[in-house]
Amino acid sequence: MTDDDSKLIEQFEVKIRKLMDLYNDIKLKNSQLVQEIEARNGEIRQLREELSSLRESYLNLKQSKVLEVSGHDIDATKRRVSGLVREIDHCIELLNI
């Protein structure tokens, strides 16, 4: 082997080492990004569950406000309750079909 060949091999080895270092850096960064994505997905799941719970609470509150009775509108409230009962009966009939 000549000196030129030795230098070419050395340069090749240096470039291969740099390439391997870059590969390891990218591999590490990829691993970190995967962990970050998993953490974000977990956070998204948690927020979706919280949103669902809040929506359910909101609907319950909304329904309780419909049933709220004040002194002068007892008749209107009775009509609302009767309407809700009819709607529930209708839904039950549909389920029984």
N, C-alpha and C positions, 0 to 999 in steps of 0.2 A: 504494500500500500504506500502511496505517496503522501506527501504532506497535504496536498490538495484534497485527497480523499479523506484524510483524517479530519481536516477542517470541515469538510462537508458533512461528515458523520457527526462531529461535535455540534455543528449548527442544527443539524436535523434533530439531535437529542435535545438541544435547548428548546427548539420549537415544539417538540413533542411534550416536553415538561410543561411549557407554557399552556399548551392546548389542554393537557390534563388538569392543570390548575384552574383554567377557565371552566372546564367541564365540572370540576368539583364545586366551584363557586356557584355555577348555574344550578347544579343539583341541590345544593344547600338552599339557595333562594327559592327554588321550586318547592322544596319541602316546607319552607316557612310559609309560602303562599298557600299551599294546600291546607296547612294548619289554620291559617287565617280564614280561609273559605269555610272550613268546618266550623270555626267559632262563629262566623257570621251566619251560617245556616242555622246553628243552634239558637242564636239571638233572634233570627227571623221566626223560627218555630215558636219561641217563647212569646214574642210580640203578637203573633197570630193567635195564640191561645188566649193571651190577655185581651186582644181585640174581640175575640169571640165571647169571652166572659163579660166584657163591658157592654157589648151589644145585647146580650141576654139580660143583663141588669137594666139596661136602658128600656128594653121592651117591657120588662116587669114593672118598672117605675111608670112607664107610659100607661100600662094597663091599670095600675093602681090609681093613677090620676083620673082615668076614665070613671072609675068606681067611687071616686071621692064624693062624699055627700056634704052639701052645705044646706042650711036651713030652708032656703026658698026654692031649691030645685030638686027636691026629693022625687017628685013625679018624673022629671027628666032622667034622673039617675035610675029609677025603676024601669023606665023604658029602655035605657041603655043596657041594663042588666038583662032584661027580657030579650033584647036583640042579641046579646052575646050568647044567651042560653039557646036561642033558636039557631044561631050559627053553629054552636057546638053540637046541637042535636043533628043538624044537617051534615056536619062532618062525620059524626058517628054513623049516620045512615050510609054515607058514601063508603066508609070503611067496611061496613057489613055487607056491601054488595059483592 
